[in-house]
């Protein structure tokens, strides 16, 4: 069986027109690039029901990412693309009731352009209100509370800062200074910031470090959210910040905050700490200093964004609902989750290629 689902390109453009002179290190937008991301699935066919969910590139991404067709081939009792408007995420779902081959290929095409905040100074003379949809990203979640030690830490991190932009920058700098990338962390981490702060262990990977920024920003009254995705090409910045070909283990979580009157602003403190560790350079190294300045207001789009959903329920209902986030393939056999962080046990492989169009 072979079938295609088509998702319309988003024509939305960014409403952001100016931020701050501190963002002048951000690069101008580059040309659009097109990528094909393919999942290769080989689940056991042991006579038990199986359910599979795969995150797909999101299309409603503010003018810097556009997702198009999804193509899948293989034998399953049902195949569909689910668009969850409440969680603002989309994913592929396959279901098997019988013991039949569970080898599947799912591919999707997406276009990206480097995302940067324009370097002009902020000139707003009024206090814009927050859209209702944005206010949801001020609320706490299971892994990101906004009271207690999180609130206390946010107050410490933003001491002396007054405007939302100043506070967001102070939080970014605090996270870069105080966190570290722990190579022993499984996958991308859990993003459980309360435990991180209570134990004093601010080590982890991208979901942990990005969630730390998000939680401290929300506790400071600044809407913020994680953005989950996957690297699909080499980086112009550091070798460790890119991946192409086999991207099975190239998942990466970033963050963004909302500046009233201007929109969502990209940040990536986790990649600063990744470069420090994997390039074996100290924070004081000129190249790290430059990267640190750039990644407050810039994303190199050698990466596809999936979604920003946390603690949401998959459809049809997964036994493990609500899930923390959907960045890896997820499957259940007879209601028992597969080991999603160990691809060879799952089993899955993910590949990426850049297309010439």
C-alpha positions as CSV (number, residue, x, y, z in Angstrom):
1,X,0.0,0.0,0.0
2,X,1.2,3.5,-0.8
3,X,-0.6,6.7,0.0
4,X,0.1,10.4,0.3
5,X,-1.4,13.0,2.6
6,X,-0.9,16.7,1.6
7,X,-0.6,19.5,4.1
8,X,-0.9,23.0,2.7
9,X,2.2,25.2,2.9
10,X,1.8,28.0,5.5
11,X,2.0,31.4,4.0
12,X,2.2,33.2,7.3
13,X,4.9,35.7,7.7
14,X,6.6,36.9,10.9
15,X,5.1,40.0,12.5
16,X,8.4,40.7,14.3
17,X,10.0,43.9,13.1
18,X,12.4,45.0,15.8
19,X,14.0,43.7,19.0
20,X,17.1,45.1,20.5
21,X,20.6,46.2,19.6
22,X,21.8,43.2,21.7
23,X,20.5,41.0,18.9
24,X,22.7,42.5,16.2
25,X,24.8,39.4,16.1
26,X,22.0,37.5,14.5
27,X,22.5,36.5,10.9
28,X,20.1,37.7,8.2
29,X,17.7,35.2,6.7
30,X,19.2,32.9,4.1
31,X,17.7,31.1,1.2
32,X,15.0,28.5,1.7
33,X,16.2,24.9,1.8
34,X,14.2,21.7,1.3
35,X,14.6,18.5,3.2
36,X,13.1,15.0,3.1
37,X,12.9,13.3,6.5
38,X,12.2,9.5,6.4
39,X,11.3,7.1,9.2
40,X,12.2,3.4,8.6
41,X,10.1,1.3,11.0
42,X,10.5,-2.4,11.7
43,X,8.3,-3.4,14.7
44,X,8.0,-7.0,15.9
45,X,5.0,-9.0,14.5
46,X,4.3,-11.1,17.5
47,X,0.6,-11.5,17.1
48,X,-0.3,-8.6,19.4
49,X,-1.9,-5.3,18.5
50,X,0.5,-2.5,17.8
51,X,0.1,1.3,17.6
52,X,2.7,3.7,16.2
53,X,3.1,7.5,16.4
54,X,5.7,9.5,14.6
55,X,6.2,13.3,15.0
56,X,5.9,15.3,11.8
57,X,7.4,18.7,10.8
58,X,4.9,21.4,11.7
59,X,3.7,23.8,9.1
60,X,2.4,26.7,11.2
61,X,5.8,28.0,12.2
62,X,5.7,31.7,11.6
63,X,7.2,32.0,8.1
64,X,10.4,30.1,8.8
65,X,9.2,26.5,8.1
66,X,6.8,25.0,5.7
67,X,5.8,21.4,5.6
68,X,4.2,19.7,2.6
69,X,3.4,16.1,1.7
70,X,3.6,13.0,3.9
71,X,4.1,9.7,2.0
72,X,3.9,6.3,3.6
73,X,4.2,2.7,2.4
74,X,3.8,-0.6,4.2
75,X,1.0,-2.9,5.4
76,X,-1.0,-1.6,8.4
77,X,-4.7,-1.9,9.3
78,X,-4.9,1.9,9.4
79,X,-2.7,4.8,8.4
80,X,-3.5,8.4,9.0
81,X,-2.0,11.8,9.8
82,X,-3.5,13.3,13.0
83,X,-3.6,17.1,13.3
84,X,-4.2,18.0,17.0
85,X,-5.3,21.6,16.9
86,X,-5.5,21.8,20.7
87,X,-1.9,20.7,21.2
88,X,-0.8,22.4,18.0
89,X,1.0,19.3,16.7
90,X,0.7,16.8,13.9
91,X,1.8,13.2,13.8
92,X,1.5,10.0,11.7
93,X,-0.3,7.1,13.3
94,X,-0.4,3.4,12.2
95,X,-2.4,0.6,13.8
96,X,-2.0,-3.2,13.4
97,X,-4.5,-5.6,14.9
98,X,-3.1,-8.8,13.3
99,X,0.2,-10.5,13.1
100,X,1.4,-9.1,9.7
101,X,4.7,-7.5,8.6
102,X,5.2,-4.3,10.5
103,X,7.9,-2.8,8.2
104,X,6.9,0.8,7.3
105,X,8.4,3.8,5.6
106,X,7.1,7.3,6.3
107,X,8.6,10.3,4.7
108,X,7.8,14.0,4.7
109,X,9.1,17.1,3.0
110,X,9.7,20.4,4.6
111,X,11.3,23.8,3.7
112,X,13.2,26.0,6.1
113,X,14.9,29.4,6.2
114,X,17.3,30.6,8.9
115,X,15.3,32.3,11.6
116,X,16.6,35.5,13.1
117,X,15.3,38.5,15.1
118,X,15.9,41.7,13.2
119,X,18.7,43.8,14.8
120,X,16.8,47.1,15.1
121,X,16.2,48.6,18.6
122,X,12.9,48.2,20.4
123,X,10.8,51.3,19.9
124,X,7.4,50.3,21.4
125,X,6.0,53.1,23.5
126,X,2.9,51.2,24.7
127,X,2.3,48.0,26.6
128,X,0.6,45.6,24.1
129,X,-1.7,42.9,25.5
130,X,-0.9,39.2,25.1
131,X,-3.1,37.2,22.7
132,X,-5.2,34.5,24.4
133,X,-3.3,31.7,22.6
134,X,0.0,33.1,24.0
135,X,-1.2,33.3,27.6
136,X,-1.3,29.5,27.7
137,X,2.5,29.5,27.7
138,X,2.5,31.3,31.0
139,X,0.9,28.4,32.8
140,X,2.8,25.7,34.7
141,X,2.9,22.1,33.6
142,X,3.8,18.8,35.2
143,X,7.6,19.2,34.5
144,X,7.6,23.1,34.4
145,X,6.1,24.6,37.6
146,X,6.3,28.4,38.1
147,X,6.2,28.7,41.8
148,X,8.5,27.6,44.7
149,X,12.1,27.2,43.8
150,X,11.5,28.0,40.2
151,X,10.0,31.4,41.1
152,X,12.8,32.1,43.6
153,X,15.5,31.2,41.0
154,X,13.8,33.4,38.4
155,X,13.8,36.4,40.7
156,X,17.5,35.8,41.4
157,X,18.3,35.4,37.7
158,X,16.5,38.6,36.7
159,X,17.6,40.9,39.6
160,X,18.2,44.3,38.1
161,X,16.3,43.6,34.9
162,X,13.0,45.5,34.3
163,X,11.5,45.0,30.8
164,X,10.5,41.5,29.5
165,X,13.3,41.7,27.0
166,X,15.9,42.5,29.7
167,X,14.5,39.7,31.9
168,X,14.6,37.1,29.0
169,X,18.2,38.0,28.2
170,X,19.1,37.8,31.9
171,X,17.5,34.3,32.1
172,X,19.3,33.2,29.0
173,X,22.7,34.3,30.4
174,X,21.9,32.7,33.7
175,X,21.0,29.3,32.1
176,X,24.1,29.4,29.9
177,X,26.3,30.2,32.9
178,X,24.8,27.7,35.4
179,X,23.8,24.7,33.3
180,X,26.0,22.1,31.6
181,X,25.6,19.3,29.1
182,X,25.7,15.9,30.7
183,X,26.6,13.3,28.1
184,X,25.3,10.5,30.4
185,X,21.7,11.9,30.2
186,X,19.4,9.5,28.2
187,X,18.0,10.9,25.0
188,X,17.4,14.7,25.3
189,X,16.4,14.6,28.9
190,X,13.1,14.9,30.7
191,X,12.9,18.7,31.2
192,X,12.1,18.2,34.9
193,X,13.3,21.6,36.1
194,X,12.0,21.4,39.7
195,X,14.1,18.3,40.3
196,X,17.1,20.0,38.6
197,X,16.8,23.0,40.8
198,X,16.1,21.2,44.1
199,X,19.0,18.8,43.6
200,X,21.3,21.6,42.4
201,X,22.2,19.4,39.4
202,X,21.7,21.6,36.4
203,X,23.3,19.1,34.1
204,X,21.3,17.4,31.3
205,X,20.7,17.7,27.6
206,X,18.7,20.0,25.3
207,X,15.2,19.3,26.8
208,X,16.5,19.9,30.3
209,X,18.4,23.1,29.4
210,X,15.6,24.5,27.2
211,X,13.0,23.7,29.7
212,X,15.0,25.5,32.4
213,X,14.9,28.7,30.3
214,X,11.2,28.2,29.6
215,X,10.3,27.7,33.3
216,X,12.3,30.7,34.5
217,X,10.8,32.9,31.8
218,X,7.2,31.8,32.7
219,X,7.9,32.4,36.4
220,X,9.0,35.9,35.4
221,X,5.7,36.6,33.5
222,X,7.2,36.0,30.0
223,X,5.4,33.5,27.8
224,X,7.9,30.8,26.7
225,X,7.8,27.3,25.3
226,X,10.1,24.4,24.2
227,X,10.2,23.5,20.5
228,X,11.0,19.9,19.7
229,X,12.6,18.8,16.5
230,X,15.5,17.1,14.7
231,X,18.7,18.1,13.0
232,X,18.8,17.4,9.2
233,X,22.0,19.0,7.9
234,X,25.5,20.1,8.7
235,X,26.0,23.3,10.7
236,X,27.9,26.4,9.5
237,X,28.6,27.1,13.2
238,X,30.2,24.0,14.7
239,X,30.4,20.4,13.5
240,X,28.7,19.2,16.7
241,X,25.6,21.4,15.9
242,X,24.7,19.5,12.7
243,X,23.9,16.1,11.4
244,X,22.9,14.7,8.0
245,X,22.3,11.3,6.5
246,X,21.5,9.0,9.4
247,X,19.8,11.3,11.9
248,X,18.3,8.6,14.1
249,X,19.8,10.2,17.2
250,X,19.8,13.8,16.1
251,X,16.7,15.0,18.0
252,X,17.1,18.5,19.4
253,X,15.0,20.8,21.6
254,X,15.1,24.6,21.4
255,X,13.2,27.4,23.1
256,X,11.5,30.6,22.4
257,X,9.9,33.4,24.3
258,X,7.1,35.9,23.4
259,X,7.7,39.6,23.3
260,X,4.4,41.5,23.3
261,X,3.9,43.5,20.1
262,X,6.7,41.6,18.3
263,X,6.1,37.8,18.5
264,X,8.1,34.7,19.3
265,X,11.9,35.1,19.7
266,X,14.2,32.1,19.2
267,X,16.9,31.2,21.7
268,X,19.1,28.1,22.1
269,X,21.1,28.0,25.3
270,X,21.4,24.2,25.0
271,X,23.5,24.4,21.8
272,X,25.9,26.8,23.6
273,X,26.5,24.2,26.2
274,X,26.7,21.4,23.6
275,X,29.4,23.3,21.7
276,X,31.3,23.9,24.9
277,X,31.3,20.2,25.7
278,X,31.8,18.6,22.3
279,X,34.1,21.2,20.8
280,X,36.1,21.2,24.0
281,X,36.1,25.0,24.3
282,X,35.5,27.1,27.5
283,X,32.8,29.7,27.8
284,X,35.5,32.3,27.6
285,X,36.6,31.2,24.1
286,X,36.0,33.9,21.5
287,X,34.1,31.4,19.2
288,X,31.8,30.4,22.1
289,X,31.3,34.0,23.1
290,X,30.2,34.8,19.6
291,X,27.9,31.7,19.5
292,X,26.4,32.7,22.8
293,X,25.5,36.1,21.5
294,X,24.1,34.8,18.3
295,X,21.8,32.2,19.8
296,X,19.8,34.7,21.7
297,X,17.6,35.6,18.7
298,X,18.7,33.1,16.1
299,X,18.2,29.6,14.9
300,X,20.2,28.0,12.1
301,X,17.5,26.0,10.3
302,X,19.5,22.9,9.6
303,X,16.8,21.5,11.9
304,X,13.1,20.7,11.5
305,X,10.6,21.7,14.2
306,X,8.0,19.2,15.1
307,X,5.9,20.8,17.8
308,X,6.0,22.6,21.2
309,X,3.5,20.3,23.0
310,X,4.1,19.1,26.5
311,X,2.0,16.7,28.6
312,X,-0.6,15.9,25.9
313,X,-2.5,12.9,24.8
314,X,-2.0,10.9,21.6
315,X,-4.8,9.7,19.5
316,X,-6.0,7.0,19.4
317,X,-5.4,6.9,23.2
318,X,-2.0,5.6,24.2
319,X,-1.7,3.7,27.5
320,X,1.0,6.1,28.6
321,X,-1.1,9.3,28.1
322,X,-0.3,12.0,28.7
323,X,3.2,11.8,27.2
324,X,5.9,14.3,28.2
325,X,6.7,15.3,24.7
326,X,6.7,13.8,21.1
327,X,10.1,14.2,19.6
328,X,11.0,10.5,19.2
329,X,9.0,7.7,17.5
330,X,6.6,6.2,20.0
331,X,4.9,2.8,19.8
332,X,3.0,0.4,22.1
333,X,2.7,-3.4,21.5
334,X,-0.3,-4.8,23.4
335,X,-0.3,-1.5,25.4
336,X,3.4,-1.9,26.4
337,X,5.6,1.1,25.3
338,X,8.7,0.3,23.2
339,X,12.0,1.6,24.2
340,X,12.0,4.8,22.2
341,X,15.5,6.0,23.2
342,X,17.1,2.8,22.0
343,X,16.4,2.7,18.2
344,X,17.7,-0.8,17.6
345,X,15.3,-2.2,20.2
346,X,12.3,-0.3,19.0
347,X,13.3,-0.7,16.0
348,X,13.6,2.4,13.9
349,X,16.0,4.4,11.8
350,X,15.6,8.0,10.6
351,X,17.3,9.5,7.6
352,X,17.5,13.0,6.2
353,X,18.5,14.4,2.8
354,X,18.5,17.9,1.3
355,X,16.6,18.2,-2.0
356,X,17.5,20.4,-4.9
357,X,14.3,22.2,-6.0
